[in-house]
Amino acid sequence: METTMSKTKKPHAYIASPYTRGDPAINTHFQCRVFDELMDAGLVLPVVPLWSHFQHLMFPRPSQDWIDYDLALLERCDALLRLNAEHAGLDYLQSESSGADAEVAAALDKGLPLFGTVAALHQWARERSQPTESAGHAVEKTAKRLYEFIREITCTTVVAAESEEKAVDAIKEWDGDYWLAHSTHSPPATFVECVDVSEPKSQTSIGLREEADLIIW
């Protein structure tokens, strides 16, 4: 079976993780370690936005410059890997990050696949290098990956709803915040995927509906 040229090239994977929350130096060390791990595996070309930490030490710039630069890098990537910053030797764990959450939202808007573990990213990269699969199977896998990412990183419950109004009405009594797809609610506790039945916004939305924990029509 034939494969397209784009499928044979290593995809660029953007690493999104905390920076200003916690210890910026440890957070940068974490991204560099993940870069090394991904390079050794050889399945993706990792993009490390926190390398700007070292540039900023020598030539400081306004924080918005780095945010704009990082989002421009993300535009050129094929996938996003959202991780919590960890350092086992220091018993260090940092998960909250408004910047990383914003990068996730930007990746969703761009339609990029999102991953919450290195193993999931590697599995996708392996599958991506295989011969082209049927459109239906690809949609099913994309929806399942999005669901797994949402449950792993962003929230506790996935809801599919016909409209934003119905979704909000259904969950407004729940404790915690919610996060609407393509919005900036943070920190997210519930992911709400709004699907217009008559004119669904994407095939992935249809597939995600099948994976949802709660469906509201």
C-alpha positions as CSV (number, residue, x, y, z in Angstrom):
1,M,0.0,0.0,0.0
2,E,1.2,3.5,-0.7
3,T,1.9,6.1,1.9
4,T,2.1,9.9,1.4
5,M,5.4,11.7,1.8
6,S,4.2,13.5,4.9
7,K,3.5,10.1,6.6
8,T,7.1,9.0,6.2
9,K,8.6,12.1,7.9
10,K,9.1,12.2,11.6
11,P,6.4,14.4,13.2
12,H,7.3,17.4,15.3
13,A,5.9,17.0,18.8
14,Y,5.5,20.2,21.0
15,I,6.2,19.6,24.7
16,A,3.8,21.6,26.9
17,S,4.4,21.6,30.6
18,P,4.7,24.1,33.5
19,Y,7.2,26.8,33.6
20,T,6.5,29.8,35.9
21,R,4.5,27.7,38.4
22,G,6.9,26.0,40.8
23,D,10.6,26.2,40.1
24,P,11.3,27.4,36.5
25,A,14.8,25.8,36.5
26,I,13.5,22.4,37.5
27,N,10.7,22.7,35.0
28,T,13.2,23.5,32.2
29,H,15.4,20.6,33.3
30,F,12.3,18.3,33.0
31,Q,11.5,19.4,29.4
32,C,15.2,18.9,28.4
33,R,15.1,15.4,29.9
34,V,11.9,14.6,28.0
35,F,13.6,16.0,24.8
36,D,16.5,13.6,25.4
37,E,14.1,10.6,25.9
38,L,12.2,11.4,22.7
39,M,15.4,11.9,20.7
40,D,16.7,8.5,21.9
41,A,13.5,6.8,20.9
42,G,13.7,8.4,17.4
43,L,10.0,8.4,16.6
44,V,9.3,12.2,16.8
45,L,11.2,15.4,16.6
46,P,10.6,17.1,19.9
47,V,10.1,20.8,20.2
48,V,11.1,22.3,23.6
49,P,9.7,25.8,24.2
50,L,11.4,26.1,27.5
51,W,14.8,26.4,25.9
52,S,13.9,30.0,25.9
53,H,14.7,29.9,29.7
54,F,18.4,30.0,28.8
55,Q,18.0,32.8,26.2
56,H,16.0,34.8,28.7
57,L,18.7,34.5,31.4
58,M,21.2,36.2,29.0
59,F,18.8,38.5,27.1
60,P,15.5,39.0,29.0
61,R,12.4,39.8,27.1
62,P,8.8,40.6,28.1
63,S,6.9,37.4,28.9
64,Q,4.4,38.0,26.1
65,D,7.2,37.8,23.6
66,W,7.9,34.2,24.7
67,I,4.2,33.3,24.7
68,D,3.9,34.6,21.1
69,Y,7.0,32.8,20.1
70,D,5.9,29.5,21.6
71,L,2.5,29.7,19.9
72,A,4.2,30.3,16.6
73,L,6.3,27.2,17.2
74,L,3.2,25.2,18.0
75,E,1.7,26.3,14.6
76,R,4.5,24.3,12.9
77,C,4.1,21.2,14.9
78,D,2.1,18.0,14.3
79,A,1.2,17.0,17.8
80,L,1.2,18.2,21.4
81,L,2.5,16.3,24.5
82,R,1.1,17.8,27.7
83,L,3.0,16.6,30.8
84,N,3.4,17.5,34.4
85,A,6.9,18.6,35.4
86,E,8.6,16.0,37.6
87,H,11.9,15.4,39.4
88,A,11.9,12.1,41.3
89,G,15.2,12.9,43.1
90,L,13.7,16.1,44.6
91,D,10.2,14.7,45.1
92,Y,9.0,17.4,42.8
93,L,5.7,17.5,40.9
94,Q,4.1,20.5,39.2
95,S,0.9,20.0,37.2
96,E,-0.9,23.4,37.1
97,S,0.1,25.7,34.2
98,S,-2.1,28.4,32.6
99,G,0.5,28.6,29.8
100,A,0.4,24.9,29.0
101,D,-3.4,24.9,29.2
102,A,-3.5,27.8,26.7
103,E,-1.2,25.7,24.4
104,V,-3.6,22.8,24.7
105,A,-6.5,25.1,23.7
106,A,-4.5,26.4,20.7
107,A,-3.6,22.8,19.7
108,L,-7.3,21.9,19.9
109,D,-8.2,24.9,17.7
110,K,-5.6,23.7,15.2
111,G,-6.9,20.2,15.3
112,L,-3.6,18.7,16.5
113,P,-3.6,15.3,18.3
114,L,-3.0,15.7,22.0
115,F,-1.2,13.2,24.3
116,G,-0.7,13.0,28.0
117,T,2.1,10.4,28.1
118,V,5.2,9.7,26.1
119,A,4.0,6.1,25.5
120,A,0.8,7.4,23.9
121,L,2.7,9.8,21.7
122,H,5.1,7.0,20.6
123,Q,2.1,4.7,19.7
124,W,0.6,7.4,17.5
125,A,4.0,8.0,15.8
126,R,4.3,4.3,15.0
127,E,0.7,4.2,13.7
128,R,1.3,7.3,11.6
129,S,4.2,5.7,9.8
130,Q,2.0,2.8,8.7
131,P,0.0,2.6,5.4
132,T,-3.0,4.9,5.2
133,E,-6.1,3.5,7.0
134,S,-9.7,4.0,6.2
135,A,-11.2,7.3,7.1
136,G,-13.7,5.8,9.5
137,H,-11.0,3.9,11.4
138,A,-8.9,7.0,11.6
139,V,-11.8,9.1,13.0
140,E,-12.5,6.4,15.6
141,K,-8.9,6.3,16.8
142,T,-8.6,10.1,16.8
143,A,-11.7,10.4,19.0
144,K,-10.4,7.7,21.4
145,R,-7.0,9.5,21.7
146,L,-8.7,12.8,22.5
147,Y,-10.9,11.1,25.1
148,E,-7.9,9.5,26.7
149,F,-6.0,12.7,26.7
150,I,-8.9,14.6,28.3
151,R,-9.3,12.0,31.0
152,E,-5.5,11.8,31.7
153,I,-4.7,15.5,31.8
154,T,-7.6,17.9,31.7
155,C,-10.6,16.6,33.6
156,T,-12.6,13.9,35.3
157,T,-15.7,13.6,33.0
158,V,-16.3,13.9,29.3
159,V,-19.7,15.2,28.2
160,A,-21.0,15.4,24.7
161,A,-23.9,17.9,24.2
162,E,-26.0,19.2,21.4
163,S,-25.3,22.7,22.4
164,E,-23.3,24.8,24.8
165,E,-26.5,25.9,26.6
166,K,-27.6,22.4,27.2
167,A,-24.2,21.4,28.5
168,V,-24.0,24.3,30.9
169,D,-27.5,23.7,32.2
170,A,-26.7,20.1,32.9
171,I,-23.4,20.7,34.7
172,K,-23.9,24.0,36.4
173,E,-24.9,22.2,39.6
174,W,-21.6,20.2,39.7
175,D,-18.7,21.1,41.9
176,G,-15.6,22.5,40.3
177,D,-15.1,24.3,37.0
178,Y,-15.8,23.1,33.6
179,W,-13.9,23.5,30.3
180,L,-15.7,24.0,27.0
181,A,-13.8,23.0,23.9
182,H,-12.2,26.0,22.3
183,S,-12.7,28.1,25.4
184,T,-10.4,29.3,28.1
185,H,-12.1,28.0,31.3
186,S,-9.2,26.9,33.6
187,P,-8.5,24.8,35.6
188,P,-10.7,22.4,33.8
189,A,-12.6,19.8,35.7
190,T,-15.1,18.7,33.1
191,F,-14.6,18.6,29.4
192,V,-17.7,19.5,27.3
193,E,-17.8,18.7,23.6
194,C,-20.7,20.5,22.0
195,V,-22.0,18.7,18.9
196,D,-24.6,20.2,16.5
197,V,-26.6,17.1,15.5
198,S,-27.7,18.6,12.2
199,E,-24.3,19.9,11.2
200,P,-21.5,18.4,13.3
201,K,-18.4,20.5,13.4
202,S,-16.1,17.6,12.8
203,Q,-16.0,13.8,12.3
204,T,-13.9,13.7,15.5
205,S,-16.8,15.3,17.4
206,I,-19.1,12.5,16.2
207,G,-16.5,9.9,17.3
208,L,-16.0,11.6,20.7
209,R,-19.7,11.5,21.3
210,E,-19.5,7.7,21.2
211,E,-16.7,7.8,23.8
212,A,-18.4,10.2,26.2
213,D,-19.3,9.4,29.8
214,L,-22.5,11.4,29.6
215,I,-24.5,12.4,26.5
216,I,-27.0,15.2,26.5
217,W,-29.4,15.7,23.6
